[in-house]
Amino acid sequence: MVSNRVACLSADEPIEGGLAAALLPAVQTCGAIWVGASQRPQEMAAKEPFATIECHGAGSIVTVDLPKKQYCGFYDGFSNSALWPALHSRPDLIRTSSENYACYREINTLMARTLIRFAKPDTTFWVHDYHYLALGADMRKLGISQPIGFFLHTPFPTRGVFSSVPHHRELIQAMLAYDLIGVQTDEDHANLAEYFENELGLKGNGDAYSVGKRTVRIGTFPIGIDAATFAALAVKAAARPEATRLHTSLQGARLAIGVDRVDYSKGLANRFEAFDHLLQRRPALKRTVALLQIAVPSRVHVDAYQKLQLQLATQVTEINGRHGEIDWTPIRYLTKGFSQNRLACFYRMAQVGLVTSLRDGMNLVAKEYVAAQDPSNPGVLVLSKFAGAARQLDSALLVNPHDIDGLSSAISEAFSMPADERRERWDAMMKALMAAPLQGWFADFVTALRTPCLEPEAARETENLLPFQLRSREVGGRAVAQAGKNLVNTDSRH
């Protein structure tokens, strides 16, 4: 597996982002080898990158040192200042240059060189997210002929929006080197297929396209979570000291929670405005409700994010100043990350979960909130209909985050919802989570990649073809785990 960053493995350290939370189990329990940037860019000329391999669980994590100049242009300059805003339908925020695009392509090439050492006859490559749209093409140029899949964790916008990205045609043409391209929703699937057909002129049926002698396929693979494991974690976390401290500090007030990176796609400003509007419209709720917002700073070197961070801090200060009292603060605003253990504790204690994304690929926070609830007395999920999770969690209170009055009313309804209705909605959502687990997402994609003639549903019946699999599907991960150990034993530094 290849992505821009890899996860921290400590249970007491924050896991930042849905991608890290989704891929980590594949390393720990399945024997996957996960390759990503070391996050320690080096002052060096672009050359063969240095890689470090560490065994973790059944698999291995590989971190790659990349040249600082090119990495800055690749990450801040193009990935997050051109691709991210376009993918989230904000082309007005695109700020980039031809130099940044050159850096983006160069880092893709350097990562491809790193991956050559893993190209064994039975290797399957799975590339993740918008940082590496061109990686597959660079891998093919280096002679890698093994199956290469790609999964986009963000949405894919309409052709008109994506066409605002400089060099957009070159990037999508480079993506044609992948055998299978996975997306989160049917809408993303349709948008990408429309680009293939009307921008590139490819012939296909919406699912498969002929590119020379090859076939490039698009598939919808919505990411899930291991709901049963997260539910058990939440039960255990409820006994943590943080639970007692939070409960005491609330003084009987009911709690709403939001957990997000500081990003304009998350709709945080709309969320705060709606909460402000609720307190203005229903002053009797003052002192009886509170919002805990965990807002992890992100991409602090990008101008749009610096402005957003200042805007949100100012907004929270004004709302707290307007409604707060000496012993009650409406919004508790924490700009730091928390471990999964602590988040599970906070989710379980919150009567309302707020996910108000303006555009989101999936949003695993919504799923984690549901899984963490007490079945006998569950909280209510208020979920943006523009998040990918809304397709599966349609028993949540679905909202349009641009409609501040409607969002405010939904928060009010969530706080006052009767227990019977809360249990009914939660039960339907939990069943949806259990029916589409993380293990299934992982298995469906990898199996479909290795068996190109089969659709994901049919692929479930050929799981013996997988090089590794999650334990809950009762397929061992010894082959790939041993491959990772052999690499480490050959040279512990490379």
N, C-alpha and C positions, 0 to 999 in steps of 0.2 A: 504494500500500500504506500502511496506517495501523497504527501500534502505539504503545504507551506510550513506548518508547525506541527510538533508532536505534543502529546499531553504529559503533564507531570503525573507520576504514578502514586504519589502519597495520598492517602485518604484524608489527610488533614490539610491538604493544599487545594486551592480553588482549581476547578476544571473550567477553563474559559472557552465558551462556545459549544454549540451542538456537535460540531464535527469531532472535536476531541472526545466528548462523552460517547459518541457513537462508535468511534474506531478503537478506543482503548480495550474493550472486551475482546476484540479480535486478536490483539497481541497477547493479553494475559491468559486467555483460555483456549485460543485456537491455534497458536503457533505462527501467526502472521509476522512478517517483517515489515515494520513501519519506518519509512524514510522521510525525513523532513529537515528543514533548515535548523541550524543550532541556535538561532537567535543571538549569535555572537559574530556578526559580520566582521571580517578581517581586513586590515589595511594591506591589501595585496593586489597584484595584478590578476586579472582573470586567468585562471589556469585550471589544471586538474584539481577539483575540490578535495579537501581532506575530510574523511568520514570516520566517525567513532561509532562502534557497535557495542551495545550493552544488552545482555539477556534479561528479559523480564517475563516471569511466568513461563508459559510454554513458548513464547516467541522472543523477538528482539526489536529494539528501537535503535535506529541509525540516525545520527545527527550529522549534518553536513555543514562545514564552514564555507561560507560564500563571500566573495569580495564585497566590501562595504559600499563602495561607490555604486556598483551595479545593483546591489540589493536594495539600496534606498530608492533608486529610480524604479526598480521592479515593484517594490512593495507600496511605498507611499505615493510614488509618482505616477504609476500606471494602474496597478491592481486596485488601489483604494481611492484613486482620484479620477479614474476613467471608467473602469469596469464596474466597480461596486455601485456607483450612483446610477449608471445606465441599467444594470441588472435589477435595481430597485426602483426603476421608472422615475429617476431624478436626473435626466440629462442636463438640466440647468446647472447642476453642481459639478459637471465635468471640468477639470482643470489639469491639463497634462501637456506634454511636449513630445516631439519626435525623439529627443534624447531619452526620455523616460520609456518610450516604446522600445527603443533599441536595448535598453537595460532589461526590460521585461523578456525580450526574446533571448538575450544572452544568458540570463539566469535559467530559463527553460533549457537551453543547450547544455549548460553546466550540470544541471540536475540529470539530464539524459546521460551524460558521461558517467556520472556516479552510478547509475542504474545498470550499466553494462555488466558490472561484476556479479549482479544477481540473475543474469539471464541464463539460467540453466534450462535444459530441454523441457522440463515440466513446469517451469515458472509461469504464473499468471500475474500480470501487473494490473493494479487498480489505482488509477490516478484520481485525486479528489480536488475539486473546486476550481474557481475562476483564476487562481494564480497560475495554473498550468494548462491553459487552453491549448497551447502549442507544443506541450511536452511530447505527446504521442508522435507528432510529425518528426521531432528531433530524434526520438528513439528509433523510428523507422530508418532515418538517414544513417544511423550508426549500425544498422543491420539487425536490430532486434525484431524478430519475426513472431515471437510468442504473442498470445492474446493480450491485448491492452484495452482495458475498459476505463471509462471516465464517468464520474458522478458529479453533478452540479448541485451543491447544497443551497444555493440561492435560487430565487425565481429566474425564469428566462422571460424577458419582456416581449412586447410586440416587435415586429420587424422594424417599424418606423422608429421606435425608441432605441433599439440596439444599433441601428444604422448611424446614430449620433456618435458612436465610439470611433475615434480615429483608427484606421486600418482594420475595421470590423470584418471586411471580406477576407483579408489575409488570415485573421484569427479563426474564423469559422471554417475556411478551407483547410487550415492546419488541423482542426478537430476531426476532419474526415479520415485522419490516420487511425482513429480509435475504432475498434470493432463494435463496441456497444457504448452508447451515451445514455446515462440514466438521469432522470429529473424527478422532482418531488410530486408534481401534480399533473393531471391531464391537461390543464391550461398551459403549463410550461411546455409539455409535449407538443401541443398544437402550435404554439408560437415558434418553437424551434423547427418543426416540420414546415411551417409556412415560410420561414426564412430559407430553408434548404430549397424549397420549390420555386419561390418567387424572386429570391435574391440571387441564388446560385444556379437556378434552372435545373436542379436535379430531378430525376424521374424516380418515383417511388409511390408507396401506398400510405404514407404517414408513419409507418413503423420501420420500414427498411428501404434503403436507397442504394442504387448501384453506383459505385465510384470506380471506374476502370474495371478490373477483374475482381474487385472486392465488394462486399456488402457492408454498409454502415447501418446499424440499427439504433433506434431510439426506444427507450422503455420508461415507463412510470414505476418508480420504486419508492414509495413514501417511507421515510425513516420512522421506526418505532423506538420504544424503550423497553428495557426488561422490567415490566411493570411489577411483577411479583417480587423481584429483588428490591426494587425501590420502595415498594410498600413495606417490606420487612425492615428496610433501613429506617423508614420513617417511624415505625413503631418503636424501634430501639432508640432512635434519636430523641423521641419524646421524653426520655429519662435523662437527657443531657442537662448540665447546669444552665445552659443558655435558655432552655425551655422555661425553667423556673424564673430566671431573671426577666425574660420577656413577659411572662404572664404577670409577674408582680408589677412591672413597670406600666402595664396597660391599665391597671386599676379598674378592671371590669369592662373596659372599652373593647369593642369588636375590632378585628384587624383585617385590613385588605393588604395584599402583598403584590409587588411587582419586582421581577428579577430580570435585568436587561443589561447589555452593554450600552454605553452612551453612544447612540447612533440615531441619525435622523430617520431611519426606517422603522424604529421601534415605537414611534408615536408617544414619546414621554411627555412632550409639551401638551399634547391634546389630553392625555391622562390627567395631568396636574390641573389643567383648566377645567376639566369635567368634575374633578374632586372639589375644586374651589366653588364651582357652580352649585354643586350639591349642598355644600355648607351654607351658601348664600340663600338657596331656595328652601332649605330645611334646617334652620338654625337650631332646632331641637336636637339634631344629631351631634352638635358640638359636645365634646367631652365623652361621647358614647361610641365614636368610631375613630380610627386612625389608619393612616397609610404608611406602610413600611416599604420604601423604595430602595432596593439595592441596585446601584447604577455604576457598573464597572467602567472606568475610563478606557477609551479605545482610540487608537490611531491619533495620538496626541500631537503628532507632528503635521497633521493635515489641517489646513486652515478651517475647513467646514466643521471639523470636530472641535477645534478650539472655540469657535463661536458658539457651537451648540452647548458645550460644557458651561460656558459663561451664562448663556441664556437660561439654562435649566436651573443653575444655582441661584440666579436672580429671581426666577419665577417662584422657586420654593421659599426663598426668603420673604418675598412679598406675601405669599399665601399664609405662611406661618405668622407673619407680622399682623396680617389682617384678622385672622381667626384665633390665633393661639392665646393661651393664658399662661399664667406663671407656673401652673402645674400640669399643663396639657399642650402638646405640640401636634398639630394635625398631620404633618408629613415628616416622617423620620427618613432622612435622605443620607444614605451611606454610599460613599464612592470608593468601595473596595470589594474584592471578591471574597467568597466564602466557599468552604469545602462542601462536597455533596452531603456529608453528614449534617452539617449545620443547616444547609438549605432544606433538607428533608424535614428537619425539626421546625423551621420557620413555616414551611408550606402547611404542615399538619396543624399548626396553631392558628392559621389564618382562615377566617370565615369566608373570605373572598379572594380569588386569584385574578389578577388583571393582566391580560395580554392584549395590548391595543396597537399592534403593529400596523403601520401604513402599508407595508409590503414585507412578506416573510416567506422564505422557502418552506419551512415546516414550523419551527418553534417547538423545541422539546421542553421548554419551561411549562408550557400548557399541559403537556402529557405528564410531566413529573408532578405538577400540582395535583392533578387528578389522582395519580397513583398513591400519593402521600396521605390522602384523606382517611379519616376514621369512617369505616362503612356505616356505622350506626348513627353518626352525626357529621356527615360530610359538608365541606364548604362548597361554594358555587364558583364556577369558572366563568368569567366574563371574557369573551374571546372575539378578537377582530375577525371579520369574515374575509379579510385579506391575508390572513395567515394560512399557510398550507394545512395546518392542523385542523382548521375549520371543516375540511372535507370529511374527516373521520370523527371529530368531536362535535357533531351537530346538535347534541343535546345540551351543549353549553348555552349561555346567553350570548348569542351572536350579535355583534354590534358593528356599526360603521364608525370608526374612530374620528372621521371628519365631522360627524354630527355630534357636537358637544352636548346638546340637550339630550339627545338619545342615549349617549354614553353615560351621562350623569344619571338619567332615569334607570338605566340598567344596573348601575352600581347600587342605587337605592333599592331596586327590586331584589338584588342579590342579598343585601343585608337583611331584608325582611322576609325572604322566602320561607315558606313553611317546611318543616322537617320532612314530611312525606314527599314533597316535590323535589327537595334536595336529594333525597335518597334515590328517587326514580331517575333523575337526570344523571347522578353519579354512577348508578348501576349500568346505565346504557353506555356511558363513556368508558367505564372500566372494562366492559365486555369488548368494546372496540379496541382498546389498548391490548388486551390479552389475545385478541384475534390477529393482530398485526404487530408482533414483537420485533425487537431489534434483531433477534436471531433470524427471523424470517426474511427481513430486509437484506441482511448479509448473505444468507444462503441463496435467496432468489437471484441477486445480482451476480454473484460469483458463478453459480451454476449456469445461468443464462449466458454469461460471457464464455464459459468453457463448452457450452453446447448450443451453438448459434442457431440450430434449426428449431429450437424449442422456445416457446413463450415462458414467462416466469411461472405461470401456474403449472404447466406441464413439467417444468424443470424440477419441481419438488420431487418427482418420482425418479430422478436420476442423481440423487445426492451422493451416491457412491463415486461419482466422477470428480467430486470436489477434492482439492489437495488438502483442505482442512475445513473444519466445521465447528460450530459452537457445541459445547457439551450437551446442551439441552436437546439437540437433535441427534445425540448419540453417535457422532462421527468423530473419530480421534483426530488430533492435530499433530501427531508425532512426526510426520514426514517433513513438514515445513519447519517445525521446532528444531528438528535435528539439523536441517539445512542451515538454520541460523547459528546453531552451536558450532557446526563445522566451519563456518565463516569466521567466527570468533576464535576458534582454536587455531586456525591457519595463521591469523595475524590479529592480535588483540587490539591493534590500533586502527586497522583499516577493514 
